[in-house]
Amino acid sequence: MAKRFKFMPTKLTNSSTAMSEFSFAPVAIVHSPYKQKFAIPRQPGLVTAAHGKIELLVDAPHQQVLRDIEQHSHLWLIFVFHATAEHGWKPLVKAPRLGGNKKTGVFATRSTFRPNPIGMSVVKFDGISKVDQNLALDVSGLDLLDGTPIIDIKPYIPYSDSITGATSIMAPSAESTFIDIEFSDCAKQQLQHLSAQYRDLPLFIEQVLLQDPRPAYKKLDLHCQQYGMSLYDLNIRWQIQENQCLVLSIEKH
């Protein structure tokens, strides 16, 4: 049985009409190449080579709930921040766009630490396949942790969801990075053996690193820094100094 998630408001403005508790069971679960929070892009669509599956769990005929879904190129996924929900929330959070040190209101950000740990993400719909006996949506451009519970799926409607003239002073556009990415001889040899097994693997690694997943305060450090990240079942080691990034190795766990 799928785990149910309960969301309880701390203050009700009208106790006679408002519900004191909402309980949701996931309708799907994410199968993603991102196995840890580190290296996940901060917004969907930035890493187009990130491919995943949304396995349906809803207690209804899957062929029926997916009828005509191919009429939409993109989908909204409403999900639970399951990996951080137990840490609670605060009214002020440190926004990466503000350098990682300045605090701003939680409702002015997309922080994972929210009163109700719910997020939304838009993904490209690539088709329908299966995971075991369940139907699944093939998607790309996702920014979700493996195992993320999905509580709803909705179509992306371009004429209403893309608003002409919308602005965001805090995040007016995608962050620009000027990182030169290279693969070591060792990493190139490993890619030759792995690329057939993992779709768009070299491009995927490059796109993830171009987002510069380091904590904001680390980006001011000009010394050589080494990191590791998990993509699929691979451990990828890389180092960065100023704007030079070198992928050292790509190995299976």
Accessible surface in RSA format (square Angstrom, percent):
REM  Atomic radii and reference values for relative SASA: ProtOr
REM  Chains: A
REM  Algorithm: Lee & Richards
REM  Probe-radius: 1.40
REM  Slices: 20
REM RES _ NUM      All-atoms   Total-Side   Main-Chain    Non-polar    All polar
REM                ABS   REL    ABS   REL    ABS   REL    ABS   REL    ABS   REL
RES MET A   1   234.20 121.3 144.19  95.4  90.01 214.3 123.87 105.3 110.33 146.2
RES ALA A   2    38.85  35.7  16.46  25.4  22.40  50.9  27.48  38.7  11.38  30.1
RES LYS A   3   148.33  72.4 132.87  81.5  15.46  36.8  91.56  82.4  56.77  60.5
RES ARG A   4   128.67  54.0 110.93  56.5  17.74  42.2  46.90  64.1  81.78  49.6
RES PHE A   5    24.17  12.1  21.57  13.4   2.60   6.8  24.17  14.7   0.00   0.0
RES LYS A   6   128.04  62.5 101.46  62.3  26.58  63.3  50.12  45.1  77.92  83.0
RES PHE A   7     9.70   4.9   7.86   4.9   1.84   4.8   9.70   5.9   0.00   0.0
RES MET A   8   118.33  61.3 100.83  66.7  17.50  41.7  74.36  63.2  43.96  58.2
RES PRO A   9    50.98  37.2  27.45  25.0  23.54  85.6  35.05  28.9  15.94  99.1
RES THR A  10   133.67  95.1  91.30  92.6  42.37 101.0  73.15  98.3  60.52  91.5
RES LYS A  11   168.15  82.0 146.50  89.9  21.66  51.6  94.62  85.2  73.53  78.3
RES LEU A  12    61.65  34.3  35.47  25.4  26.19  65.8  36.67  25.8  24.99  67.2
RES THR A  13   136.26  96.9  96.44  97.8  39.82  94.9  75.38 101.3  60.88  92.0
RES ASN A  14    71.46  49.3  65.84  63.6   5.63  13.5  22.20  53.4  49.27  47.6
RES SER A  15    95.15  80.4  70.86  94.6  24.29  56.0  35.28  75.1  59.87  83.9
RES SER A  16   100.07  84.6  59.14  78.9  40.93  94.3  56.34 120.0  43.74  61.3
RES THR A  17   105.60  75.1  72.94  73.9  32.66  77.8  68.67  92.2  36.92  55.8
RES ALA A  18    42.95  39.5  23.16  35.7  19.80  45.0  31.66  44.6  11.29  29.9
RES MET A  19   114.82  59.5 105.11  69.6   9.71  23.1  82.27  69.9  32.56  43.1
RES SER A  20    76.81  64.9  66.87  89.2   9.95  22.9  35.41  75.4  41.41  58.0
RES GLU A  21    64.11  36.8  55.66  42.1   8.45  20.1  14.86  28.7  49.25  40.2
RES PHE A  22    78.99  39.5  77.00  47.7   1.99   5.2  78.99  47.9   0.00   0.0
RES SER A  23    43.56  36.8  22.55  30.1  21.01  48.4  20.97  44.6  22.59  31.6
RES PHE A  24    80.92  40.5  78.71  48.8   2.21   5.8  80.92  49.1   0.00   0.0
RES ALA A  25    36.78  33.8  25.34  39.1  11.45  26.0  25.34  35.7  11.45  30.3
RES PRO A  26    12.29   9.0   6.97   6.4   5.32  19.3   6.97   5.8   5.32  33.0
RES VAL A  27    36.71  24.2  36.65  33.2   0.06   0.1  36.71  31.9   0.00   0.0
RES ALA A  28     0.00   0.0   0.00   0.0   0.00   0.0   0.00   0.0   0.00   0.0
RES ILE A  29    53.08  30.2  53.08  39.5   0.00   0.0  53.08  38.2   0.00   0.0
RES VAL A  30     0.88   0.6   0.00   0.0   0.88   2.1   0.00   0.0   0.88   2.4
RES HIS A  31    69.38  37.9  65.91  45.8   3.47   8.9  46.98  48.4  22.40  26.1
RES SER A  32     4.71   4.0   0.00   0.0   4.71  10.8   2.53   5.4   2.18   3.1
RES PRO A  33     2.07   1.5   1.10   1.0   0.97   3.5   1.61   1.3   0.45   2.8
RES TYR A  34     0.83   0.4   0.62   0.4   0.21   0.5   0.83   0.6   0.00   0.0
RES LYS A  35    91.01  44.4  63.86  39.2  27.15  64.6  39.69  35.7  51.32  54.7
RES GLN A  36    67.99  38.0  62.74  45.9   5.24  12.5  22.55  48.0  45.43  34.5
RES LYS A  37   115.95  56.6 106.56  65.4   9.39  22.4  84.62  76.2  31.33  33.4
RES PHE A  38    59.71  29.9  48.74  30.2  10.97  28.5  56.08  34.0   3.63  10.4
RES ALA A  39     4.94   4.5   0.05   0.1   4.89  11.1   0.16   0.2   4.78  12.7
RES ILE A  40    32.10  18.3  17.27  12.9  14.84  35.8  17.27  12.4  14.84  40.3
RES PRO A  41     6.61   4.8   0.89   0.8   5.72  20.8   3.70   3.1   2.91  18.1
RES ARG A  42    99.76  41.9  74.82  38.1  24.94  59.4  53.22  72.7  46.54  28.2
RES GLN A  43    67.20  37.6  67.20  49.1   0.00   0.0  34.82  74.1  32.38  24.6
RES PRO A  44    23.36  17.0  10.90   9.9  12.46  45.3  10.96   9.0  12.40  77.1
RES GLY A  45    41.88  51.6   0.00   N/A  41.88  51.6  26.45  72.6  15.43  34.6
RES LEU A  46    60.43  33.7  43.61  31.2  16.82  42.3  46.53  32.7  13.91  37.4
RES VAL A  47     0.66   0.4   0.09   0.1   0.57   1.4   0.09   0.1   0.57   1.5
RES THR A  48    81.51  58.0  74.92  75.9   6.59  15.7  62.84  84.4  18.67  28.2
RES ALA A  49     2.52   2.3   0.00   0.0   2.52   5.7   2.52   3.6   0.00   0.0
RES ALA A  50     0.00   0.0   0.00   0.0   0.00   0.0   0.00   0.0   0.00   0.0
RES HIS A  51    30.72  16.8  26.20  18.2   4.52  11.6  25.32  26.1   5.40   6.3
RES GLY A  52    10.38  12.8   0.00   N/A  10.38  12.8   7.00  19.2   3.39   7.6
RES LYS A  53    68.31  33.3  68.23  41.9   0.08   0.2  53.97  48.6  14.35  15.3
RES ILE A  54     0.00   0.0   0.00   0.0   0.00   0.0   0.00   0.0   0.00   0.0
RES GLU A  55    16.32   9.4  16.32  12.3   0.00   0.0   0.00   0.0  16.32  13.3
RES LEU A  56     4.10   2.3   4.10   2.9   0.00   0.0   4.10   2.9   0.00   0.0
RES LEU A  57    67.76  37.7  41.08  29.4  26.68  67.1  45.50  32.0  22.26  59.9
RES VAL A  58    42.42  27.9  35.00  31.7   7.42  17.9  37.91  32.9   4.52  12.3
RES ASP A  59   150.33 105.3 119.54 119.0  30.79  72.8  42.37  99.7 107.96 107.7
RES ALA A  60    41.11  37.8  24.48  37.8  16.63  37.8  33.20  46.8   7.91  21.0
RES PRO A  61    74.04  54.0  62.63  57.1  11.41  41.5  73.36  60.6   0.69   4.3
RES HIS A  62    26.86  14.7  24.18  16.8   2.68   6.9  12.81  13.2  14.04  16.3
RES GLN A  63   129.84  72.6 118.22  86.4  11.62  27.7  56.46 120.2  73.37  55.6
RES GLN A  64   110.86  62.0  97.01  70.9  13.85  33.0  22.47  47.8  88.39  67.0
RES VAL A  65    73.64  48.5  39.68  35.9  33.96  81.8  47.96  41.7  25.68  69.7
RES LEU A  66    10.11   5.6   7.51   5.4   2.60   6.5   7.85   5.5   2.26   6.1
RES ARG A  67   174.74  73.4 149.26  76.1  25.47  60.6  54.07  73.9 120.66  73.1
RES ASP A  68    71.66  50.2  67.95  67.6   3.70   8.8  14.93  35.1  56.73  56.6
RES ILE A  69    19.96  11.4  16.62  12.4   3.34   8.0  19.96  14.4   0.00   0.0
RES GLU A  70   113.60  65.2  90.18  68.2  23.42  55.8  53.66 103.8  59.94  48.9
RES GLN A  71   132.54  74.1  95.60  69.9  36.94  87.9  33.70  71.7  98.84  75.0
RES HIS A  72    53.71  29.4  48.84  33.9   4.87  12.5  27.97  28.8  25.75  30.0
RES SER A  73    72.60  61.3  57.32  76.5  15.28  35.2  46.57  99.2  26.03  36.5
RES HIS A  74    62.26  34.0  61.81  43.0   0.45   1.2  39.96  41.2  22.30  25.9
RES LEU A  75     1.24   0.7   1.24   0.9   0.00   0.0   1.24   0.9   0.00   0.0
RES TRP A  76    56.82  22.8  56.82  27.5   0.00   0.0  52.74  28.1   4.08   6.6
RES LEU A  77     0.00   0.0   0.00   0.0   0.00   0.0   0.00   0.0   0.00   0.0
RES ILE A  78    35.07  20.0  35.07  26.1   0.00   0.0  35.07  25.3   0.00   0.0
RES PHE A  79    12.56   6.3  12.56   7.8   0.00   0.0  12.56   7.6   0.00   0.0
RES VAL A  80     0.36   0.2   0.15   0.1   0.21   0.5   0.15   0.1   0.21   0.6
RES PHE A  81    36.11  18.1  31.48  19.5   4.63  12.1  36.11  21.9   0.00   0.0
RES HIS A  82    65.17  35.6  43.96  30.6  21.22  54.3  35.92  37.0  29.25  34.0
RES ALA A  83    52.99  48.7  28.54  44.0  24.45  55.6  36.81  51.8  16.18  42.9
RES THR A  84    16.36  11.6  15.44  15.7   0.92   2.2  14.53  19.5   1.84   2.8
RES ALA A  85    40.95  37.7  22.56  34.8  18.40  41.9  25.72  36.2  15.23  40.3
RES GLU A  86   154.94  89.0 112.79  85.3  42.15 100.4  49.86  96.4 105.08  85.8
RES HIS A  87   123.54  67.5  88.22  61.3  35.32  90.4  55.37  57.1  68.18  79.3
RES GLY A  88    34.97  43.1   0.00   N/A  34.97  43.1  31.84  87.4   3.13   7.0
RES TRP A  89   106.17  42.6  80.45  38.9  25.72  60.4  64.55  34.4  41.62  67.5
RES LYS A  90   141.81  69.2 140.68  86.3   1.13   2.7  85.62  77.1  56.20  59.9
RES PRO A  91    90.96  66.3  87.34  79.6   3.62  13.2  87.71  72.4   3.25  20.2
RES LEU A  92    95.22  53.0  90.97  65.1   4.25  10.7  90.97  63.9   4.25  11.4
RES VAL A  93    16.14  10.6  11.60  10.5   4.54  10.9  16.14  14.0   0.00   0.0
RES LYS A  94   116.52  56.8  94.93  58.2  21.59  51.4  44.24  39.8  72.28  77.0
RES ALA A  95     4.07   3.7   3.04   4.7   1.03   2.4   4.07   5.7   0.00   0.0
RES PRO A  96    61.91  45.1  53.49  48.8   8.42  30.6  54.48  45.0   7.44  46.2
RES ARG A  97    78.54  33.0  52.57  26.8  25.97  61.8  25.68  35.1  52.86  32.0
RES LEU A  98    55.08  30.7  33.93  24.3  21.15  53.2  40.94  28.8  14.14  38.1
RES GLY A  99    38.55  47.5   0.00   N/A  38.55  47.5  31.37  86.1   7.18  16.1
RES GLY A 100    22.68  28.0   0.00   N/A  22.68  28.0  11.86  32.5  10.82  24.2
RES ASN A 101   104.81  72.3  91.46  88.4  13.35  32.2  31.43  75.6  73.38  70.9
RES LYS A 102   133.75  65.2 124.04  76.1   9.71  23.1  81.00  72.9  52.75  56.2
RES LYS A 103   107.02  52.2  87.08  53.4  19.94  47.5  39.23  35.3  67.79  72.2
RES THR A 104    24.67  17.5  20.07  20.3   4.60  11.0   6.93   9.3  17.75  26.8
RES GLY A 105    29.02  35.8   0.00   N/A  29.02  35.8  23.07  63.3   5.94  13.3
RES VAL A 106     5.30   3.5   4.75   4.3   0.55   1.3   4.75   4.1   0.55   1.5
RES PHE A 107   161.45  80.8 131.41  81.4  30.04  78.2 132.10  80.1  29.35  84.0
RES ALA A 108    62.54  57.5  33.10  51.1  29.44  67.0  46.05  64.8  16.49  43.7
RES THR A 109    22.95  16.3   7.63   7.7  15.32  36.5  16.05  21.6   6.90  10.4
RES ARG A 110   152.10  63.9 129.03  65.8  23.07  54.9  55.72  76.2  96.37  58.4
RES SER A 111    24.14  20.4  10.52  14.0  13.61  31.4  19.15  40.8   4.98   7.0
RES THR A 112    29.63  21.1  26.34  26.7   3.28   7.8  25.25  33.9   4.37   6.6
RES PHE A 113    68.50  34.3  67.10  41.6   1.40   3.7  68.50  41.5   0.00   0.0
RES ARG A 114    41.62  17.5  35.85  18.3   5.77  13.7   4.74   6.5  36.88  22.4
RES PRO A 115    48.94  35.7  29.10  26.5  19.84  72.1  29.36  24.2  19.58 121.7
RES ASN A 116    57.34  39.5  51.71  50.0   5.62  13.5   6.80  16.4  50.54  48.8
RES PRO A 117    22.65  16.5  22.65  20.6   0.00   0.0  22.65  18.7   0.00   0.0
RES ILE A 118    56.11  31.9  47.18  35.1   8.93  21.5  47.18  34.0   8.93  24.2
RES GLY A 119    10.28  12.7   0.00   N/A  10.28  12.7  10.19  28.0   0.08   0.2
RES MET A 120   103.80  53.8  89.81  59.4  14.00  33.3  61.72  52.5  42.08  55.8
RES SER A 121     0.87   0.7   0.47   0.6   0.40   0.9   0.87   1.9   0.00   0.0
RES VAL A 122    35.11  23.1  32.80  29.7   2.31   5.6  32.80  28.5   2.31   6.3
RES VAL A 123     2.09   1.4   0.00   0.0   2.09   5.0   2.09   1.8   0.00   0.0
RES LYS A 124    99.37  48.5  97.86  60.0   1.51   3.6  66.40  59.8  32.97  35.1
RES PHE A 125    21.77  10.9  10.98   6.8  10.80  28.1  10.98   6.7  10.80  30.9
RES ASP A 126    58.58  41.0  20.87  20.8  37.71  89.2  21.50  50.6  37.08  37.0
RES GLY A 127    21.54  26.6   0.00   N/A  21.54  26.6  21.36  58.6   0.18   0.4
RES ILE A 128    78.25  44.5  45.56  33.9  32.70  78.8  45.56  32.8  32.70  88.7
RES SER A 129    32.30  27.3  22.26  29.7  10.04  23.1  32.30  68.8   0.00   0.0
RES LYS A 130   124.01  60.5 101.97  62.6  22.04  52.5  57.53  51.8  66.49  70.8
RES VAL A 131    27.67  18.2  24.24  21.9   3.43   8.3  27.67  24.0   0.00   0.0
RES ASP A 132   122.97  86.1  94.02  93.6  28.94  68.4  31.39  73.9  91.57  91.3
RES GLN A 133   155.81  87.1 136.96 100.1  18.85  44.9  59.24 126.1  96.58  73.2
RES ASN A 134    43.01  29.7  42.98  41.5   0.03   0.1   0.13   0.3  42.88  41.4
RES LEU A 135    26.54  14.8  26.28  18.8   0.26   0.6  26.28  18.5   0.26   0.7
RES ALA A 136     0.00   0.0   0.00   0.0   0.00   0.0   0.00   0.0   0.00   0.0
RES LEU A 137     0.00   0.0   0.00   0.0   0.00   0.0   0.00   0.0   0.00   0.0
RES ASP A 138    33.19  23.2  33.19  33.0   0.00   0.0  14.64  34.5  18.54  18.5
RES VAL A 139     1.44   0.9   0.00   0.0   1.44   3.5   0.00   0.0   1.44   3.9
RES SER A 140     8.47   7.2   8.01  10.7   0.46   1.1   1.07   2.3   7.39  10.4
RES GLY A 141     6.45   7.9   0.00   N/A   6.45   7.9   5.73  15.7   0.72   1.6
RES LEU A 142     0.23   0.1   0.00   0.0   0.23   0.6   0.00   0.0   0.23   0.6
RES ASP A 143    22.09  15.5  14.19  14.1   7.90  18.7   0.00   0.0  22.09  22.0
RES LEU A 144     4.68   2.6   3.92   2.8   0.76   1.9   4.68   3.3   0.00   0.0
RES LEU A 145    31.30  17.4  28.50  20.4   2.80   7.0  28.50  20.0   2.80   7.5
RES ASP A 146    49.32  34.6  38.04  37.9  11.29  26.7   3.05   7.2  46.27  46.1
RES GLY A 147    24.91  30.7   0.00   N/A  24.91  30.7  19.00  52.1   5.92  13.3
RES THR A 148     4.35   3.1   4.35   4.4   0.00   0.0   0.90   1.2   3.45   5.2
RES PRO A 149    11.25   8.2  11.13  10.1   0.12   0.4  11.25   9.3   0.00   0.0
RES ILE A 150     0.00   0.0   0.00   0.0   0.00   0.0   0.00   0.0   0.00   0.0
RES ILE A 151    22.66  12.9   9.49   7.1  13.17  31.7   9.49   6.8  13.17  35.7
RES ASP A 152    51.15  35.8  51.15  50.9   0.00   0.0  12.07  28.4  39.08  39.0
RES ILE A 153    38.15  21.7  17.63  13.1  20.52  49.4  17.63  12.7  20.52  55.7
RES LYS A 154    99.28  48.4  98.42  60.4   0.86   2.0  60.85  54.8  38.43  40.9
RES PRO A 155    55.78  40.7  50.62  46.1   5.16  18.7  50.62  41.8   5.16  32.1
RES TYR A 156    49.57  23.1  45.10  25.7   4.48  11.6  25.16  18.9  24.41  30.1
RES ILE A 157    52.61  29.9  52.61  39.2   0.00   0.0  52.61  37.9   0.00   0.0
RES PRO A 158    84.59  61.6  81.45  74.3   3.13  11.4  81.67  67.4   2.91  18.1
RES TYR A 159   194.62  90.9 160.56  91.4  34.07  88.6 125.31  94.2  69.32  85.4
RES SER A 160    56.67  47.9  38.79  51.8  17.89  41.2  35.80  76.2  20.87  29.2
RES ASP A 161    54.13  37.9  27.03  26.9  27.10  64.1   5.97  14.0  48.16  48.0
RES SER A 162    68.20  57.6  53.06  70.8  15.14  34.9  20.25  43.1  47.95  67.2
RES ILE A 163   123.88  70.5 103.92  77.4  19.96  48.1 107.49  77.4  16.39  44.5
RES THR A 164   141.56 100.7 110.83 112.4  30.74  73.3  83.86 112.6  57.70  87.2
RES GLY A 165    66.63  82.2   0.00   N/A  66.63  82.2  39.60 108.7  27.03  60.5
RES ALA A 166    73.85  67.9  38.84  59.9  35.01  79.7  48.97  69.0  24.88  65.9
RES THR A 167   126.61  90.0  88.53  89.8  38.07  90.7  66.13  88.8  60.47  91.4
RES SER A 168    54.59  46.1  41.36  55.2  13.24  30.5  35.15  74.9  19.44  27.2
RES ILE A 169   172.85  98.4 149.62 111.5  23.23  56.0 155.15 111.7  17.70  48.0
RES MET A 170    63.29  32.8  44.24  29.3  19.05  45.3  41.60  35.4  21.69  28.7
RES ALA A 171    44.39  40.8  32.19  49.7  12.19  27.7  32.19  45.3  12.19  32.3
RES PRO A 172   100.91  73.5  67.84  61.8  33.08 120.2  70.52  58.2  30.40 188.9
RES SER A 173    76.80  64.9  62.40  83.3  14.40  33.2  49.86 106.2  26.94  37.7
RES ALA A 174    62.50  57.5  38.83  59.9  23.67  53.8  46.00  64.8  16.49  43.7
RES GLU A 175    84.04  48.2  58.84  44.5  25.19  60.0  27.27  52.7  56.77  46.3
RES SER A 176    91.45  77.3  57.90  77.3  33.55  77.3  28.98  61.7  62.47  87.5
RES THR A 177    45.52  32.4  21.66  22.0  23.86  56.9  17.22  23.1  28.30  42.8
RES PHE A 178   160.27  80.2 143.69  89.0  16.58  43.1 152.37  92.4   7.90  22.6
RES ILE A 179    20.41  11.6   6.49   4.8  13.92  33.6   7.54   5.4  12.87  34.9
RES ASP A 180    67.55  47.3  60.51  60.2   7.04  16.6  24.02  56.5  43.53  43.4
RES ILE A 181    29.29  16.7   6.76   5.0  22.53  54.3   6.76   4.9  22.53  61.1
RES GLU A 182    96.98  55.7  93.42  70.7   3.57   8.5  28.90  55.9  68.08  55.6
RES PHE A 183    25.45  12.7  16.68  10.3   8.77  22.8  16.68  10.1   8.77  25.1
RES SER A 184    23.57  19.9  17.35  23.2   6.22  14.3  23.52  50.1   0.05   0.1
RES ASP A 185   110.15  77.2 103.72 103.2   6.43  15.2  32.70  76.9  77.45  77.2
RES CYS A 186    63.70  48.2  57.13  63.7   6.57  15.4  29.58  75.0  34.11  36.8
RES ALA A 187     0.00   0.0   0.00   0.0   0.00   0.0   0.00   0.0   0.00   0.0
RES LYS A 188   111.27  54.3 108.64  66.7   2.63   6.3  58.74  52.9  52.54  56.0
RES GLN A 189   112.51  62.9 112.43  82.2   0.08   0.2  28.78  61.3  83.73  63.5
RES GLN A 190    35.87  20.1  34.03  24.9   1.84   4.4  22.45  47.8  13.41  10.2
RES LEU A 191    15.10   8.4  14.99  10.7   0.11   0.3  15.10  10.6   0.00   0.0
RES GLN A 192   148.33  82.9 115.76  84.6  32.57  77.5  41.91  89.2 106.42  80.7
RES HIS A 193   149.73  81.8 122.88  85.4  26.85  68.7  82.23  84.7  67.50  78.5
RES LEU A 194    19.18  10.7  19.18  13.7   0.00   0.0  19.18  13.5   0.00   0.0
RES SER A 195    43.97  37.2  32.67  43.6  11.30  26.0  28.96  61.7  15.00  21.0
RES ALA A 196   108.93 100.2  63.38  97.8  45.55 103.6  75.97 107.0  32.95  87.3
RES GLN A 197   110.14  61.6  77.04  56.3  33.10  78.8  39.47  84.0  70.67  53.6
RES TYR A 198    15.99   7.5  13.57   7.7   2.42   6.3  15.41  11.6   0.58   0.7
RES ARG A 199   153.00  64.2 137.51  70.1  15.49  36.9  57.85  79.1  95.15  57.7
RES ASP A 200    62.54  43.8  47.23  47.0  15.32  36.2   7.81  18.4  54.73  54.6
RES LEU A 201     0.30   0.2   0.00   0.0   0.30   0.8   0.00   0.0   0.30   0.8
RES PRO A 202    48.96  35.7  48.94  44.6   0.02   0.1  48.96  40.4   0.00   0.0
RES LEU A 203    85.08  47.4  81.78  58.5   3.30   8.3  83.62  58.7   1.45   3.9
RES PHE A 204     0.00   0.0   0.00   0.0   0.00   0.0   0.00   0.0   0.00   0.0
RES ILE A 205     0.00   0.0   0.00   0.0   0.00   0.0   0.00   0.0   0.00   0.0
RES GLU A 206    61.94  35.6  61.94  46.9   0.00   0.0   4.37   8.4  57.57  47.0
RES GLN A 207    29.74  16.6  29.17  21.3   0.57   1.4   9.88  21.0  19.86  15.1
RES VAL A 208     0.34   0.2   0.04   0.0   0.30   0.7   0.22   0.2   0.12   0.3
RES LEU A 209     2.49   1.4   0.70   0.5   1.79   4.5   0.70   0.5   1.79   4.8
RES LEU A 210    68.77  38.3  67.13  48.0   1.64   4.1  67.13  47.1   1.64   4.4
RES GLN A 211    50.14  28.0  41.47  30.3   8.67  20.6   9.93  21.1  40.22  30.5
RES ASP A 212     9.43   6.6   8.83   8.8   0.60   1.4   0.92   2.2   8.51   8.5
RES PRO A 213    20.22  14.7   3.51   3.2  16.71  60.7  11.05   9.1   9.16  57.0
RES ARG A 214    10.92   4.6  10.92   5.6   0.00   0.0   0.00   0.0  10.92   6.6
RES PRO A 215    51.43  37.5  43.26  39.4   8.17  29.7  51.41  42.4   0.02   0.1
RES ALA A 216    21.30  19.6  10.99  17.0  10.31  23.5  11.08  15.6  10.22  27.1
RES TYR A 217   134.12  62.6 123.96  70.5  10.16  26.4  91.84  69.0  42.28  52.1
RES LYS A 218    67.45  32.9  67.15  41.2   0.30   0.7  19.70  17.7  47.74  50.9
RES LYS A 219    63.14  30.8  44.55  27.3  18.59  44.3  32.55  29.3  30.59  32.6
RES LEU A 220   152.74  85.1 130.85  93.6  21.89  55.0 134.26  94.3  18.48  49.7
RES ASP A 221    48.93  34.3  39.17  39.0   9.76  23.1  19.58  46.1  29.35  29.3
RES LEU A 222   110.82  61.7 104.69  74.9   6.12  15.4 105.07  73.8   5.75  15.5
RES HIS A 223   138.05  75.5 135.59  94.2   2.46   6.3 101.76 104.9  36.29  42.2
RES CYS A 224    65.42  49.5  38.51  43.0  26.91  63.2  22.68  57.5  42.74  46.1
RES GLN A 225    16.60   9.3  11.68   8.5   4.92  11.7  16.18  34.4   0.42   0.3
RES GLN A 226   108.23  60.5  79.10  57.8  29.13  69.4  27.87  59.3  80.37  61.0
RES TYR A 227    40.04  18.7  28.26  16.1  11.78  30.6  36.88  27.7   3.15   3.9
RES GLY A 228    36.71  45.3   0.00   N/A  36.71  45.3  15.35  42.1  21.36  47.8
RES MET A 229     1.57   0.8   0.00   0.0   1.57   3.7   1.45   1.2   0.12   0.2
RES SER A 230    15.04  12.7  14.31  19.1   0.73   1.7   2.08   4.4  12.97  18.2
RES LEU A 231     0.02   0.0   0.02   0.0   0.00   0.0   0.02   0.0   0.00   0.0
RES TYR A 232    40.90  19.1  38.91  22.1   1.99   5.2  37.34  28.1   3.55   4.4
RES ASP A 233    63.00  44.1  60.21  59.9   2.79   6.6  35.77  84.2  27.23  27.2
RES LEU A 234     0.00   0.0   0.00   0.0   0.00   0.0   0.00   0.0   0.00   0.0
RES ASN A 235    49.68  34.3  49.16  47.5   0.53   1.3   6.31  15.2  43.38  41.9
RES ILE A 236     0.00   0.0   0.00   0.0   0.00   0.0   0.00   0.0   0.00   0.0
RES ARG A 237    92.99  39.0  92.99  47.4   0.00   0.0  28.93  39.5  64.06  38.8
RES TRP A 238     2.09   0.8   2.09   1.0   0.01   0.0   2.09   1.1   0.01   0.0
RES GLN A 239    45.72  25.6  45.59  33.3   0.13   0.3   2.29   4.9  43.43  32.9
RES ILE A 240     1.58   0.9   1.30   1.0   0.28   0.7   1.56   1.1   0.02   0.1
RES GLN A 241    89.55  50.1  87.38  63.9   2.16   5.2  16.16  34.4  73.38  55.7
RES GLU A 242   101.53  58.3  90.79  68.7  10.73  25.6  21.84  42.2  79.69  65.1
RES ASN A 243    83.35  57.5  82.83  80.0   0.51   1.2  10.92  26.3  72.43  70.0
RES GLN A 244   103.94  58.1 100.81  73.7   3.13   7.4  49.32 105.0  54.62  41.4
RES CYS A 245     3.96   3.0   1.03   1.1   2.93   6.9   0.53   1.3   3.43   3.7
RES LEU A 246    55.56  30.9  55.28  39.6   0.27   0.7  55.28  38.8   0.27   0.7
RES VAL A 247     0.00   0.0   0.00   0.0   0.00   0.0   0.00   0.0   0.00   0.0
RES LEU A 248    31.80  17.7  26.69  19.1   5.11  12.8  26.97  18.9   4.83  13.0
RES SER A 249     7.68   6.5   7.68  10.3   0.00   0.0   6.70  14.3   0.98   1.4
RES ILE A 250     2.10   1.2   0.00   0.0   2.10   5.1   0.00   0.0   2.10   5.7
RES GLU A 251    89.55  51.4  85.69  64.8   3.86   9.2  23.31  45.1  66.24  54.1
RES LYS A 252    99.29  48.4  75.40  46.3  23.89  56.9  53.33  48.0  45.96  49.0
RES HIS A 253   137.87  75.4  72.11  50.1  65.76 168.2  85.20  87.8  52.68  61.3
END  Absolute sums over single chains surface
CHAIN  1 A    14960.9      11879.9       3081.0       8443.3       6517.6
END  Absolute sums over all chains
TOTAL         14960.9      11879.9       3081.0       8443.3       6517.6
